[in-house]
Amino acid sequence: MKTKWPIQLLVYAIIALGALSFLFPFVYMILTSFIKGAYSLPRPKEVFSVVPDLYNYKLVWSKNNFARYFLNSSVVTLVAMTGSLFLGCLTAYGFARFTFPGKEFLFRTFLLTMMIPGVINIIPQFLIVKSLGLVDTYGGLWLIYIGGGVVGSAFFLRGFFQSIPKEYEESVLIDGGGNWRIFWNIYLPQSMPAIATLAIFSFQGTWEEYFTALVIIKDEAMRTLPIALLMFNDKYATNYSWIFAASIIALLPTVLLYILFQKRFVQSGFNEGGVKG
Amino acid sequence: MPRGRLIALICMLFLAAGCGGQSIISDESSVARLNQNEKVEIEFWHTYSDEETRILEDQILPAFEKAHPDIRVRPVRQYNNAELKYTLISKASANRSPDVVRMDIAWVSEFAQSGLLLPLSDNDDFDDVTKSLQSNTGSAGYFAGAHYSLPVNMNTKVAIFSRELLEKSGLSKPPAAFQEVIELARKEGYKIGMSGLEAWKSLPYVYALGGRMTDEAYTRATGYLNGEGTVKAVELLLSLYKERLIDGAVINGGADLWEDVKTGKLLVMDDGPWFYSVFQGEELERAVRSTVAVPFFPAFGPASILGGEDLVIPRGSKYPKQAWAFMKWMIGKDAQVAMSRTGLIPTNVEAKEMKARGESFIPPFTEALEHTFLRPPVKEWSAMDKIYTGYMTQIFQGKLSAKDGLTKAAAEIDLLLAG
């Protein structure tokens, strides 16, 4: 039965209103970033009459070591994301396809660590990193980011891996391939949608991470982007247009990653048709 | 590869890691060595802004290191928030502090009275050094017969009037007393831009109307915070709030007071020198052109609240002697003049006068800084501010009368001060 047009109109109106209400703060933020010298949050009249230019963006890029911290964050995030995804995939593969004593117990222990808020872990984590001599190094940060990321990735991917038909593996075994070949040529390509989704979570989680970075990194030159953003918040007079311009620059990599990966997000039916009958 | 060889290879890799030559000494710079170079490095934590940091690193530090070839300064810029305060407290408690810290004047008493700072007045030349500074700025760091801080820059808030509204009312300059300002606001329906109820934001108004927070020795609030003068002052502010002559933003925040006073929507507001100094060129001219700044009305004694930053040597500093040499450099005329170009007001009198001559908007601030009052320089100040703000909010929300709210606040503050 065809939906009557007034109802359709109403539904679309509600959807459009919902979308607008989500978009509005973001648009407001972008427009505010074009205002010159907004030392208190500007009024709508000012915001909507602004002429967009990149003046504030150029300015913040050269302020507060922003460019340097952007680069630092890029290095930290890319290594942490790659590391936690790779190790997460391997761990998930192990839990999904192998049987070994204490497997379920170990997996549940893994899950248990996910329930503990990160802030509680910070002291033991710091002590471990310190005893390894990794305080004030990216090595220390990567250890925590990758170590923390593996658990979540393994949990997320295990179910995904288990849904891949065993027959694929058998076909590799018949052709003389081993476990690595199965992992690399079957599991990874088949799980691309899940891995792409995880990549975004992992990227975002590390890119925006503030607290651990603040605790582990002492050297000013090695600080990451969230700390640079904080520096724009002046003690006496905060220029909100700079904060918003800097936040938007900081947001760009995540948005770009979304756009790049959006077609690969978790889809169903990805591996259908690979097995006969 | 056979499994045995693989295991052997992995074992070798692990053992090879032991050859990495990692030192068992965690901080090698602090270990004395034979034939050691005499150069020492001091760590300086500060919260200077981007522009101020540039002047510090490009001008002041190279000049200092040239004059003191045996000292190197490692500046570390920090973000100013409560986290920094707790980090400094824990570092000083564990004797692992930086050598010099530039901190908010409001934190100094808490640090000094908790035994976390080294006394500066133990240095023989302390009196000579402080002679060059504005005399009323050093009192925040005075405790039990010793001085613990060196003021490096100072500020205060002044009353900033809308030139347009003053001219409209036929006035060539702002009224001399706050009572007259209120009369003018009531007569013409002009608004007063009080920005909040925290001590830093509301005490200048309360003091200008005859209120007080504690006795002069900062030992008692009862009889002062709930004294007749303060109750009357708060009741007057409250009635202005009810008449909508003080904006609702005083409780909720969110008003654009800067723009409102420039465009003639507000008669008067309060702020520090950054009201002007963050702008350049046409925007600065506009701010100067559209406003008239005067010190907060001193009819009942000083009503200008003292703010700024002090230099301190935390407990645990490894090189207090070198730290002291650096601090003296920072309050010297050259360093102070260099830093004042960013908008900071020097504590060095000579540099301050040069600054006042150079910038048209500075004189009201330097004039106000001659007669300031201090937020009570006691260890419990942060807790006191919280109590005061909490009860002031309840009073403005209509939950408590001014008399009751201030009496309760005074009783709680007395308990703190007695402890």
Interface residues (C-beta under 8 A of the other chain):
Chain A: K36 G37 Y39 S40 L41 P42 R43 K63 N64 G133 L214 E220 I227 L230 M231 N233 D234 K235 Y236 A237 N239
Chain B: Q22 T47 S49 D50 V76 R77 Y79 N80 N81 E83 D104 N155 G254 A255 D256 L257 W258 E259 G272 W274 F275 V278 F279 E283
